[in-house]
């Protein structure tokens, strides 16, 4: 049947229609909707969970796959770093059922710390990888990935990129399917216990398997070769292949050989040799790492082919960022010697407005940062941030994020700075979801090693930046989140894990929970914590504006306003602007948080009467 789907939705339906039994993951743009699609369309027998982090998700799925289940794990590219510890061993151990690891890459990067390429990680871990170039392929390749995983007893990567994940298309999907029946776990220590001798033998099997896969994948339907009489050819994969086709069709380009690579590893070497036969030059168009390019260079050298391979390694194409139809057009025209008209492929395209990311109006994080800033006035302090909405606290006028590395690193980076600079008051800011994902171990490290930091947990009761998913602190499981009203689905609700109790259990003696909009108490609490030794924790608890109803909006009394601009220069709320020299509050944006009223020195900002 036909269905209009986003790429992530297509991937989710592909998993359902492959008979998946268990789906686990951790939210991260651009991958999040894959798992959510399975949860929303759960036929009733699939276990779906947001795990506490990617490592936990990988291990839960591995355990189920050991017992014969068909499993899917979802994450973004930096999440794969967290899951890499179990993954590298799992590549040697293998699975009995099936296991597909969906890792969404983010060329640009648009919403990530890095531009790392999962295709390279697939080569490193010696695992097959599928690289879809459109929404239909996202659905079809997901199913093919499960088939391969079942057949070869190995985890398999599925790697969509941002434009595939969030692009939409009307595609063909199955109208019927069967679920996988798991056999159950069968004890076999030689298989499931990773001893060095077993790893050595399995390594040999993996290399043999990948050589076999290279030959098999040369005839795979998404590894295609189109030959021409020209001495030039172009190779591409992923969304770059889609862009290449747009350029060829819209520019009426012909007479060039084409090679589409749908499985970058194991590389389809026979198909590559067929493509390069008779060619003098090849242009490789791909995003991030030169995976296809290096594979073609290796294949050409191995088979003594006199052919030039152009791409990232010789500077013909960009070594960073995402491709666009326009950039691909320029690459192709330069390679083929076509006069470039410098016109865009898509005319009448509106100019994209500049929209720098900011904390939302009414965001409790703004109040939390402001309270700490006021408490630390005149004192030497460093503010270590983390991954989440609160990273935006680095922007003026707050300027409250001095470092940001990876999830959970705020806690440990602060420790290192404090050890090196004992006269600095070291703060670590971490969100509630990130605290459970990767912050706890850092706090244990601080307590154990007698460190002296102030941990500030910004608890807004959700995983906000990736779309407001539940986490252990919310007391809501994924099943409850989407399925509790559907017949046949259990309606259990997990026990909410108390951050304060966890911290006290670890050994944090000073631990107080404060409403950040109670600025007087918030500032006093931070000052109190800064006078104590050891690990101190302040939990600023106030819900995200997206999960609570707005309060009564505030307004400006123009007669009292003295145009001092403190409401703008102190907190930078996007609901506040200036009109005719006076402050003005946009009622459509105001959530009635009261922070601007606290900041105003002339009592010019008050609640609306209604």
Secondary structure, 3 states (H helix, E strand, C coil): CEEEEEHHHHHHHHHHCCCCCEEEECCCCCCHHHHHHHHHCCCCCCEEEECCCHHHHHHHHHHHHHCCCEEEEEEEHHHHHHHHHHHHHHHHHCCCCEEEEEEEECCCCCCCCCCCCHHHHHHHHCCCEECCCCHHHHHHHHHHHHHHHHHHCCEEEECCEHHHHHCEEEEECCCCCCCCCCCCCCCCHHHHCCCHHHHHHHHHHHHHHHHHHHHHHCCCCCCEEECCCCCEEEEECCHHHHHHHHHHHHCCCCCCEEEECCCCECCCHHHHHHHHCCCCEEEEECCCCCHHHHHHHHHHHHCCCCCEEECCCCCCCCCCCCCCHHHHHHHHHHHHCCCCCCCCCCCCCCCCCCCCCCCCCCCHHHHHHHHHHHHCCCCCEEEECCCCHHHHHHCCCCCCCCECCCCCHHHHHHHHHHHHCCCCEEEEEEEHHHHHHHHHHHHHHHHHCCCCCEEEEEECCCECCCCCECCCCCCCCHHHHHHCCCCCCCCCCCCCCCHHHHHHHHCCCEEEEECCCCHHHHHHHHHHHHCCCCCEEEEEECCCHHHCCCCCCEEECCCCCCCCCHHHHCCCCCCEEEECCEEEECCCCCCCCCHHHHHCCCCCEEECCC
